[in-house]
Amino acid sequence: HGMIKWKLAEMARQVESTHAHLEFLTYQLNTIPREEHFTHLDLIMDISLLKVQATKTFEFCAREAAQIFGGASYVRGGQ
């Protein structure tokens, strides 16, 4: 079951990375005055990149979980 452990660890790594990025951007938004939010192009680009990263992470985790659980992942309620 080494491959399953690796898949779970990889999913956790990606989720943690995305969460850390979210926390960093949240801190930046809280420290920059509100009227300056849209003047920082690097902040706007980072938010856009975070959205893409979060979407890719969600898709990856859903796909890997479906592979781990097989057909049970498609049954409503897992039963």
C-alpha positions, 0 to 999 in steps of 0.5 A, spaced: 500 500 500 505 504 499 502 507 492 496 509 496 500 512 502 504 516 497 498 519 493 495 521 500 501 524 502 502 528 495 494 530 496 496 533 503 502 536 500 498 540 495 493 542 499 498 544 505 501 548 499 495 552 497 493 553 504 500 556 505 499 561 499 492 563 501 494 565 508 500 569 505 495 573 501 490 574 506 496 577 511 498 581 505 491 584 504 490 585 511 496 589 512 495 593 505 490 599 506 484 597 502 484 603 497 491 600 495 489 593 494 487 594 486 494 598 485 498 592 487 499 588 480 503 583 483 498 582 489 492 581 483 496 576 479 498 572 486 490 572 487 489 569 480 495 564 481 492 562 487 485 561 484 488 557 478 492 553 484 486 551 488 482 549 482 488 544 480 489 542 487 482 540 487 482 536 481 488 532 482 485 530 489 478 528 486 482 524 481 487 521 486 481 519 491 477 516 485 483 512 483 484 510 490 476 508 492 475 505 485 467 505 483 465 507 490 467 514 489 462 514 484 456 512 488 452 517 492 454 517 499 460 512 498 455 506 499 
